[in-house]
Amino acid sequence: MKKSSDCTEILVGKAASMDGSTIVARNEDGYGPINPIKFVVHPAVDQQGASFTSITTGVNVPLPDHAYRYTGTPQADQSDGQYEEAGINELNVGMSATETTATNARVLGYDPLVDDGINEEAMITLVLPYIKSAKEGAQRLGALIEKYGTGESNSISFNDHNDIWYLETAGGHHWAAMRLPEDTYAIAPNQTLMQEVDLNDTDNFLVATDLVDFVEKHHLNPVPGTFNFREIFGTHGEDDAYYNTPRTWYGQKLFNPEITDQQPTDQDMPFTRKPAKKLAIEDVQFFLSSHYNGTPYDPFGTFASGNADDQKKYRSIAMDRNQCSSILQIRNDVPADHAAIQWVAMGFFAYAPYMPFFTNINDTPEDYKNTTTEVSVDNVYWLNKTLSVLIEPHFHEFVATVNAFRDSCQSYARGRVAATDDNITGDATTYLTQSNLETAGEISKRTHQLFNDLVKQGLLLSKTVWEKGQNL
């Protein structure tokens, strides 16, 4: 069975984003530096009498008669399951699954994790093709967890053009979900984060059918008169303080710089905040590609004083285990047939550009879907992974070139999105599929050119360089 993956997620409500989009974005960091990923689209299908059986747990789940078309970022080697991770369906509903969390030992004593339930491997496949809204996504997944159980602690996010719903599991069969206030953002770094849950406000909160009775029966609430999900079900260990909370600290440092009294190891930082200014896709990309830039904790030691111990103190956001980053953007300033974009980056995100895929499509580019299990720069995943091997040993020599490359690709991507919005004609699905192919082709071309340039530049940095006639 695949080990749980550790990821970083950021959510941005429509009133907190610059263009009124809802944004659900997450880095899939995998369980090791190598876990090849591809980007695909599944067609809509009628499937009367179909069921799904998990390779990972063996759970068998009957499926609805019709599945909507949806995108996904599954692993290339599916011998232990698909792990589709993130996508948007044809009704412009997005889903990102999952962010690994933890349930405390006290709760697990009464509701242990199960071996034959619904885990990360199956969640996108079982939910995204069958939902019409973000709230429906939370409801369907929650019902499945109650019925079949889960073997992992996770958080899962959904968005449509109006709302973002965020769900956290607790133990083997319990869960709660909240609607993100639309003027806020939230950062999820591998821990249980939901705070006060208003059990009477079903417009903004959903919970497992027996959650309240379960908590009361087993005396799980440390603060009677409240229902703080984090306090009841979460953890507050040293691993949270050094592995998880620093990522929240850095994100809130970026987006609320006026807050100066928080420390990286604080365990009482709020889950949601109103940003000091509205956030753009580029802000989300910077956060997901960051490594404590400009602080003593940057493992690359860039632009700030910090000793070797500081630079290794906290788990970075951009790291060797980065596999695929998806930003699920549902826009409100264009017609619905081209409102949904899945921005995809593969490899090590400090170096990799994001490609904006319109999701009303019937195919994906060959070099995004042909990912192999062995190294080949003919696909985007391995091209970017190979670039990280070239860049990291010479980070300071290459960083200006890499940053210029990423900025250039983002400007190009922005222009292509605008041009596609302005010029869409005929059948939208056909047009957007072709537009994606052209945009991806150019970004791949630029990435291959960067590879070419850095190999040549790197050859000049060898420690064995010897000038003819030197020291004769």
Protein Blocks (a to p, Z undefined) as FASTA:
>chain_A
ZZddddddddddfklpfnopacdddddebjbfbdcdddddddddddehiacddfklopac
dddfbdcdddddddfblmnojklopacdfkopacdddddddddfklmmmmccdfkbccfk
lmmmmmmmmccbfklmmmmmmmmmmmnopabdcddddddfkbccddddehjkbccddddd
fkbccddehiafbfcddfklmmlgccdfklmmmmmmnopafbghiacfklmmmccdfklm
mmmmmmmmmmmmmmmmmbmkbcfklckbcfbdcdfbdcdfklmmmmmmgghehiaklmnl
paiacdfklmmmpccfbdfklmbdcdddddfkbcfklmbccdddehjfklpccddddfbb
cbdcfklmmccfbdcfkbfklmmmmmmmmmmmmmmmmmmmmmmmmmmmmmmmmmmmmmmm
mmggcjfklmmmmmmmmmmmmmmmmmmmmmmmmmmmmmmmpfkbccehiaZZ
